[in-house]
Amino acid sequence: MMLDEQNESEQPLHANGLADPKMGEPFLLTPGPLTTSYAVKAAMLKDWGSWDADFRAMTAELRTRLLDLLGEGKADFECVPIQGSGSYLVEAMLGTLLPEEGKILILANGAYGLRAAKTMDYIGRAYHLLDKGDYLPPRGDEVAEILAKDPDITHVLAIHCETSSGILNPIAEISAATYAAGRKLLIDSMSAFGAIPVEPSEIRFEALVSSANKCIEGVPGFGFALVRRSELVASKGNCHSLSLDLHAQWENMEKSGQWRFTPPTHAVAAFLKALTDHEAEGGIKARGARYARNRDVMVAGMRDLGFETLLDERWLSPIIVTFFCPEDEKFRFESFYELMKARGFIIYPGKLTIVDSFRIGCIGQMDEAIMLRVVKAARECLEVLGVRSAAPPQAAFEERKTLNA
C-alpha cells in the first residue's frame, strides 16, 4: 500500500494530534535536530530533481513563506537559503554583510557567541567581544557604552537564544541601543525563529539567520538568512567564501530559481510540510506557547525532584533549559543519560565551563504530557542511581543568586 493511501488511524498519534515518533525512536530533548512529525518524515519519501521546475517552485515557495513569518515589514527583506548547518549560516551572514573594513561587536553569553568570535578569527575581520559568561544576558546599556567608546564598530551581533545555557537574550533593547548609536544589528536566531516573534516593524535588524531543524520542526540540511534587501545589494564582493556568499546565492536564485550548488531536496520538501503544520498550529504565537508550556511543566517537575535551573526565572527560554548536575556523589551524567535514553528520552550534555550541567529541550513534536513523562523518567533514573538529593552544589547556586541580585 502506498504511504499516501494510509488511513490516519494507521499513523501513530498522541491524543492531542501531535505525531508520535516512538516507532522504536527516542524523543530528542535537544535544541535540534529535534523530534519531527510522521508527516514531515513522510514528505522525504519522494526524490526531486534539483534543476527541475517542480523543485524550483518549491524553492520559491520556501522563500516566500519564510518571509511571511516576518510579518509587517517583510517587503524590505529577501530570503536566502544556504546548504549546511546553522554555523554555516552565521558565517555566511558575517562574511557577506560585514565589509572587510568593518568591525563587529559580538555579544556572547555562551558557546555560540564565542563561536561567532572564532569565525571572525578565521575570516580575518575585526571584532570586539563582550563575554557575559554563562548566567547573564548582554544589556542595552552595555551595548551603548561600548559603541560610544569605539566609533570603528559598524555592526552588532546578538544571539537570540543562547542554547548552551538556555538564555533568551533581550533583543529589543539591544536593537534600540544599536540603532540609537547609528550601527546595524545582525541576529543569530537559530534556535528561536518560528517560536519567538522578531518582526522588523517592532525590532529593527538588518539580517537574521536560522535553521530548518529548529522551531519550524523540519530536518537538518539547510539554513536561511532573512536580509534587508538594501544590505544584500550593497554586500556584493564582500564574502570571503565561494559557497557561503549570500549575495551570490540570492542573485542566482533571482535569475534562475536554482540553488548554485546541489540543494538538500528532501530537507526542503520536509520543511515545506513543517511550515504547513506550523501555520495550522497557529503560527509563531501558538508554537511558542506550546514550547512555553513544555518548559513550565518540565521545570516545575524537575524542581520537585530537587533539580535547579542554571538561570534565574526571568531569563529562562522556552527552547531549552540548563540544569545544574546534582552534588550527590552517586550522580554521574553519563549513567543518567543512558538511563534516560533507555526510557525513550535523549537529553543533552551541558556546554558550560564553570559548573557541571545538562540540558533538556522543550522544542519539537512534544507537548506537556510528554514532559510529564520526562519528569517521571528522571525520578526513576535517580532512584536507580541511588541519588538521594538532586540539589546542586550550594556554591554554584549561591553564585547564580548573587549574579542575579
N, C-alpha and C positions, 0 to 999 in steps of 0.2 A: 504493500500500500504506500502511495506517495505521501510525503510528510504533510503537504497542504490538504490532503484528504482526511487527515486525522480529525476525530471529534475533539472538541475542547475537553470533554470529560476524560480523554486519554492522556492529556497533558497535566503533569503534576502541578498543583496549585495550592497555595495557602488559602485559608478561609477568606482572607481579605482580597484575594485575587492576584497577589504577587506570585510570580512564577517561582517554584521551589527547585533549586539546583541540586537537591540532595538525591541525585541518581548516582550514589557512590562518591559524591564530591563533598568536601567540607565547605562551610561558609567562609569566605575570605573577609576577615575583620581587619582590613588593611586600607591604606589610602589609595589603592589602585596599583595593579589590576584588582578588580573587585568582583563580587558575585553578580553575574548578569542573568537576565531572564531567559527562559526557554525560547521565547520568540526572537530575542537578539541572537542567540546561538543558531537558531534555525535559519536566520537570514544569511548565514555564511555558507549554506549548502548549495549555492549556485556559483559557477565560475563566470567571471566577467572579463571581456577584452578591454585592456586599458585604453586603447585608442578608439574603441567602438563608440558610436553615437549614443547608445544607451548609457554607457558609463560616463560619458561627458555630461549627459543630462543629470546623472546622479551627483556629479561633482558640482554642477551649477546649483542644484537643489540644496546640497550641503552648505554651500557658501551663503546662499540667501537665507536659509533657516537659522544659521548661526547669527547672522546679522540681526535677524528679527529679535533675538534674545537680548539685544542691547536696548530695545525699546525706543523711546523718543531720543533722537539724536543719531540714530543708526545711519541716516542718509549721508553723513560725513565720513563713514568708515568703509573699509574694504576687508573682506575675509580672505586670508591666505593660508591654506593648509600646507603642511610640510610633513614628509615622511619622518618617522622616528619617535623617540620618547620625548617627554616633557623637557628634559635638559637640552635636547636639540633645538626646541622652540625658544627657550630662553637665550641660548647662544645666537640663534638666528635674529632675534629681536635686538639684542645688544650689538651684534656685529653689523646689522643693517642700518639701524636707526641712530646709532651714535657715530658721528663723524670722527675721522681719525684725530682731528684736533679737539674733539670734545672731551668732557670729563664727567663721570657719573658718581653720584652719591649712592652707595649701596647700603640699604637699611637691613641689617642682619640681626636675627634673634633665633638662630638655629642653623641647621646644616645647609639649607637651600640658599639662604643669603650668602653664606660662606662659599658655597659652590659657585655662585654668580661672581664673587670676587676672584675665585680661581680661574673662572672662564676669562675674566678680563686680563689676568696674567698671561694666559695662553694667547689671546688675540692682540695683546700689546697696546691696550687702550688705558688711558688714565682713569683712576677712580679714588674715591675717599670712602673708607669703610667705617660705618658706625656699627659696632658689635655690642648688642644689649645683653648677650648671654642667653640663657635658656628660659628665664622666668617672665621677662617683661617685654612689652612692645615698644618700638620707637614711637615717640610722640611728636606732635606738630611743632611744639616749641623748640624741641631739639633740632628738628629739620631746619626751622627758620634761623636758628643760631648758626648752624654750620654753613648754610647758604650765604648768610650775611658776611661771614668771615672769609669765604672763598669764592670770589667772583668768577673763577675759572670753571666752576661746576655748571654744566649746561643741562644735565638730566638727573633725575632721581629714580631709583629702582626700589619698589616696595613689594614684599611678598604678602599676598593677600591672606593666605592661611599657611602658617609655618608648621608643616606636619611633623617635623622632628619633635616638637613639643605639643602641638595641637592648638597653638595660639592663633586667635583671629585678630589680625592687626587692624588698627583704626585708619583705614584707607581714606576716609573722608577728610579727616583733619590733616593727614599727610598731604593730600592733594591741595587743600586750601593753602597750606604753608608753602608748597612748591610753586604754585601759580602766583601767590602774593609776592614771591621773590623773582618772578619773571622766568622761571625754569619750567622744564617739561617732565611729566611723570610717565614712567613705564611700569606696568603691573604684571607680576608673575601671579596669575590667578589659577594656577594649575589645579589646585585641589578645592577651589571654591566656586568657580564659574559654573552656573547651572543650578546652584543651590543658594548662593548668597547674591543678592542684587548688586550690580555695579553698572549703573546706567550713566552714559556720558552727559546726559542732561542734568544729572544730580551730582556726579563726581567726575570732574574733568580729568582726562588722561589722554595720552597720545597713542598708546598701544597697550594691548592686553594679550597675554598668551595663556592657553590652556591645552588640555589633552583629551583625547577621545575616551580614555578609560578611567575617567573620574566621575564627576557628579551627573553627567549625562547618561552614565552607565552603559557605555559601549565597551569595546575591546581594544587592547593596545595595537599600535601600528602607525598612528599619526597624531599630530597636534595641530593647533591652528593659532594664527595671530589675527586679531581684530585691530586694524591700524587706521588711524586718521588718514584719509586719502592725501591730504597735503603733505604729511610727513613721509608717506610712502613715495610719492612723486619726487620729493627732494632727496630721497635716500639713494638714488641711482649711483652706482660706483663705490658706495661706502664699504660693502661687505668684504670681509677677509676670506670668505669661503664660496666656492662654486655651488655646492649643494645646499647651503643654508642661506642663500641670498633671497630674502623675502621679495625684494623688488623684481628680481629676475623671474621668480616663480609667478608672481602676480601678473607681470607683463605677458608671460607665456599663456597663462590661463585666460587673460582677457582676449588674446589674439586667437587662440585655438581651442580653448576649453579643456586643454590637456595639462596634466602634471608634466614637468620637464623630464622626470625620471620615473621608473616603474612605480606606480601607485599601489598602496595596500588595498586592493579592490575589495576583498572580503571584509576588511575592517570598515571600509566606507559603507558597504551595504548594511552591516550590523549597526553602524552609527545612525543611519537614516531611520532604521526601525526604533532605535533607542530614542531619537528625537521625537518620533511619533508618540511613543509611550510617555515621554517627558511632558509633552503637550497635553496628552489625555489625563495625566495625573493632576494637572493644574498648573504646570509650568514651574518657574523658579520658586515662587512663593510656596506652593504645595510641596515641592521636592525638599526645600529647606525645612519646612515644618515637620515633615516625616523624619528627617535626619535629626532634628532637634528633639523630637520625642524619643527617638532611639537613644540619643545621648542621655537625656534626663532619666529615663528608666534604668539604663545600664549604670550610670554613675551612682544613682541612689542605691541600687542593689549592691554594687561593689563597695560602697562606703558602709553599708550594713554589715558586710563581711570584714570590715576593718581596713580596707584599702583606702588610700588617699590620693587625690589628683596632684600632679606637679603644679598645676596652675591654680591661681585664685579664681573663684567662680566667675567673675566678670570677664575673664579672658578665654573661657572655655569655648571652643568652636564646636559646631555640630558635625564636624568632619571626622575627627579622630581625637581621642583623649589619652594623655600620658599619665600613667600611674607610677608612683614610687614602688620599687620592689620591697617586700616586707623585710624587716630587720631579722626576723626569726631565722636562726641558722639552718633550719631544715628546708627553707625555701631556696630552690635552685631554679632559675628561669628556664633552663634547658629542659628540666624534668616537667615543670609546669606547662611549658609549650607542648611537649609531646602528649601529656595527659589531656590537654585541651583539644589537640588535634584528633586524638582517639575518640573524643566526644563530638567531633564534627565541626570544630572551630579552629581556624588558623589565625592566631594573633600575631602581633608584630613586635620584634625586639625594640628596645629603646635606642635612641640615637643621640644621647647626651654625653657630655664629657664630665659632668660634675657628680652625678648620682646614678646608681643603677635604677633602671626603669624599664617599663614595657608599655606598649600601646594597644588600644582596642579601637578599631574603626567603627564608624556609625553609618557609613555610606554603602551604597549597593542595594541589591534586591533583598532588603531585610526590613522588618517592622518591629514594633515594641514587643510583640510576642516572642520573636526570635531573641531579642535582647534579654528577656527574662530567662530564656533557656541558656544564654551565655552566662548569666549570673549563677544559675543553678549548677552549670558545669564547673565554674570557678570554685564554688563551695565544695563540690565533690573532690576536685583536684587538691584543694588544701587539706581535706581530710585524708586522702591517700598519702600525701607527703608528710602528714603528721604536724602540719603548721598550726600552732595554737592561736597565733595572732598575725594578722596581715598588716599590722601597723607599720609605717615607715620608720626609718631611723629618726629619732627625735631631732637631731641636729639639722637634718635636711628639711624637716617640716618647719622647724623654727626659722630657718633661713628664708623659706618661702613666705612665711608670715611677716618677717621683718622687711623683706623687699617690697611686699605689697601693702605695707602700713601706710 
